[in-house]
Amino acid sequence: MEKKSILIIEDDVKIRKYLELELLHGGYKVTLAEDGKIGLKYFTSNFYDLVLLDLMLPEISGEEICKKIRQESDIPILVLTAKDETFSKVSLLDLGADDYLTKPFDIEELFARMRVLFRNKSNYGNKKILKCGKIQLNISGKKCYIENEEIILTKTEYNLLHYLMLNKNIVLTRENILENVWGFDYMGEVKIIDIYIKSLRNKIDKNNNYIKTVRGFGYMFKEEEN
């Protein structure tokens, strides 16, 4: 059986390392993010089976990440919260979390909670679909379809389309796109975005005009069809 993949979004380096070691020893694959911005970037670019999410995070709060993840996926989210944080289980569930543990926690209890979430949502991966107009992305399979016809995209084309669709009807600057699709450490030319936008339009946008150019700002994925 393929190892389940866990995204850990936690800013405390000791807790992050402890979780990594224990989960690896438990047979899981692990990705680490030290703040909310990086955690959200990893989530939108990869497939995971479960998210372990700290609430008090730099850059983007755990609450905001929880809401954003739940907008596009029903992946299990287990919140890790400190004793002195003010919250209620009801408020966490309203945000979209599936369960929570208070720090410090016993690792065996964490594993038990995770197993329950996997059982409860054993079929969630088949539902991880993002759809806008005629375009449908199968997130787990990294595939794009238009009216059930598969459109072959490169990895970067797919990631760019995914990011645009996640932010449909929002004007995105080239800097926004570059940071979230190419990464924080990309040192190349900004005009690479225009090249890939043109390539995407040739593949998915010939008759639908989904990707709009907003002069002086950047691009916007418009969900409404013309």
Sequence and secondary structure as in RCSB ss.txt:
>XXXX:A:sequence
MEKKSILIIEDDVKIRKYLELELLHGGYKVTLAEDGKIGLKYFTSNFYDLVLLDLMLPEISGEEICKKIRQESDI
PILVLTAKDETFSKVSLLDLGADDYLTKPFDIEELFARMRVLFRNKSNYGNKKILKCGKIQLNISGKKCYIENEE
IILTKTEYNLLHYLMLNKNIVLTRENILENVWGFDYMGEVKIIDIYIKSLRNKIDKNNNYIKTVRGFGYMFKEEE
N
>XXXX:A:secstr
    EEEEE   HHHHHHHHHHHHHTT EEEEESSHHHHHHHHHHS  SEEEEESS SSS HHHHHHHHHHH   
 EEEEE TT    HHHHHHHT  EEEESS  HHHHHHHHHHHHHHTTTGGGG EEEETTEEEETTTTEEEETTEE
E   HHHHHHHHHHHHTTTS EEHHHHIIIII TT  S TTHHHHHHHHHHHHH TTT  EEEETTTEEEE  S 
 
